[in-house]
Amino acid sequence: MKAKELEFNKNEDFNKMQLSHYRKLALKIELGGGEKSANKQHAKGKLLARERIDYLKDQDADFLEIGKFAG
């Protein structure tokens, strides 16, 4: 293999690993504070933020969350 091909493959592997990491992190963020926290809010008669959004938006509407990693 040529040096450029090796470098390309190395960069591609790195980017795939980064993408996998951020996808896992996004799933963790979507869970919110965890099951214990969710149960506590539900016991108070409250909905979680994502539950409120799902309640407000049209069922078949697309939704793009901005700022998932902020905060």
N, C-alpha and C positions, 0 to 999 in steps of 0.2 A: 504494500500500500504506500501511497505517497504521503508525505508529511501533512499536506493539506487535508487529505482524507482522514488521517488519524486524528487530526485536530478537530475536524468537523464531527467525527463520531464521538469524540470525548465531550465536546460541547453539547451534542444532541443528548447524550446520556445524562449529563449534568442537568440540562433543562427538563428532561423527563422526570428526574428525581425531584427537582424543585416543584414541578407541577403537581406531582403526587403528594408532596408534603403540604402544599397549599390547599389541595382538595380535601385532605384529611382534616386540616385545621378549620376549613370552612364548615365541614360537617360537625365538628366539635362546637363551633360557634353557634350553629343553628339549634343545637340542643339547649342553648341558654345556660342557666345556672345549674342544670342537672335535674334529675327526677325529684329529688327532695325539695328543691326550690319551687319547682312547678307544682308539686302537691300542696305546698304551703300557700301559694297564690290561689290555687283552685279552692282550697279550704276557706279562704277569705271571700270567695265568690268572684274572683278576678280572673281575667284572661291574660295570657302571656302576650307580649307585643306581637309576635308573629301570628298568634291566634286572632288578635284584634284585626290585623291587616287582612287575614284570610276571610274574616267575617265581613269586612267592608268592601272588598273588591269583588267584581263580578266573577262568577265561578270559572268561566272559560277564558278570562282575561289573562294576558301575559303580564308578568310582573318581573321587573329588574330591580333587585336590591342594590342600592348604592351605599358604600361605606361599611360593608360587612366587617372589614378588618379594623375600622376606626374605633377608638375608644378604649 
